[in-house]
Amino acid sequence: MIEPVLSGPGLAREIAETMVPPGGLAVWWLGQSGYVLKSRFGLLGVDLYLSEHLTRKYEATDRPHVRMTRSAIRGDQLRGLDLLLASHRHSDHLDPGSASDLLEASPGGVLLLPEAIRGYALDLGLPDDRLVGVDVGPTFERAGFRVRAIASAHEGFDRDGSGRHPYLGFIIEVDGLRLYHSGDTMLYDGLAEALGGDRFDALFLPINGRDPARGVPGNMSAADAVDLSLMVLPRFVVPHHYDMFTFNTVPVGLFEAEAGRLPAGTSPLVLQCGERWELRP
């Protein structure tokens, strides 16, 4: 089992006590595709998987979800979230084992998610008045964060009966910084254009790739993540969606090798679970 750099009450305390300077951002990777972002204005969480929900769900099946990295923090320990993002309904992004605890621990926070999956979130027992449903296009603002959704292809462009996208990625702007969190997505034609021409400070991208034998929808590979970065040229590229489940991961060394293709000015950044990264202007 991979142990987080910092976990439990110690991690909760670090998040609460970290003072972020103007124009800066503190980032913690909490495993899989989950991050906490803290600016001087507020606290945001995205795609947090903090429980063993999937391990329990699939333990007696032919698709066991054996955890590789211990949970860095539990939902009831992470307090003060102003905004929680969930890119889609899969449990390692909208976690049935911790979503309610996260909202209860942060009574002033709301959960932003695809409007296409609102019904699913309600079935999980999440309160309707704490849900903000979005689709591609409009911008939502809270606690200094501006969030705009773009489509993700996991693996195709699915739509619900009303034409809405159940899989989203998020462009996040805060205090002069610009980030992209992909959710789960393939590298598709038009993704770089959908991100727009403004410079990104960081791209947070999956690297586990696509293998039909796994029985789950695929993502970008390490090579795809670097290919997108070569088109967009952010300051940093941060890989995720690995080292969580034994059946659906790749060695992060694949990304590190591919990152040798990145030009000066675009740096790969491999985080450890529970580690704090300070992004500066």
Summary of the structure (lengths in Angstrom):
residues: 281
radius of gyration: 17.3
end to end distance: 35.3
largest distance: 49.8
contacts: 975
relative contact order: 0.17
helix: 22%
strand: 25%
